[in-house]
Amino acid sequence: MKESRLNIIFIAIVSVLLGVGIQSKLQVIDGGTPYGCSTEEITDMYAEYVEEWKQEVKIAFNQAEEEILGKEPAPDVIGPDPDPDKCICGGSGWIKQGDGHKTKCPFHGEGIAGKHGLIIHEYKN
């Protein structure tokens, strides 16, 4: 009786260790998948679909905005542009960043900042 319990415990321990060993082999650390495809290959496979989906979403949002607001949507301001009306700085020469600091606009900010394009605050006592 003790021998059969010992056999069952031994088989259970071996089964658990084998399961853990097989499971650990499936983990991939380098960003790939355990099925033989790298993340880059998967990204490349779906690149065309992603671009198509982006265009479909853009069209859907524009249609919804036009239907709800009753006017054609204005294009988003993307970044610096030679045209002051389209430029993210609005013609002021300064681009306000997400964290609050400002950088010189490459089109409209000539000569108003330091050589790196950042506003340098000098605090005096």
Number of C-alpha atoms within 10 A of each C-alpha: 6 7 8 9 10 11 12 12 12 12 12 12 12 12 12 12 12 12 11 11 11 11 10 10 9 11 12 13 8 8 11 15 14 12 8 9 11 15 13 10 12 12 11 12 11 11 12 11 11 13 11 12 12 12 12 12 12 12 12 12 13 17 16 14 15 13 11 9 10 10 11 12 13 8 8 8 13 9 11 19 18 12 12 15 11 16 20 20 24 17 19 13 23 24 22 14 9 7 6 8 12 17 19 23 26 15 16 21 17 13 10 14 16 12 9 9 17 15 15 11 6 6 5 4 3
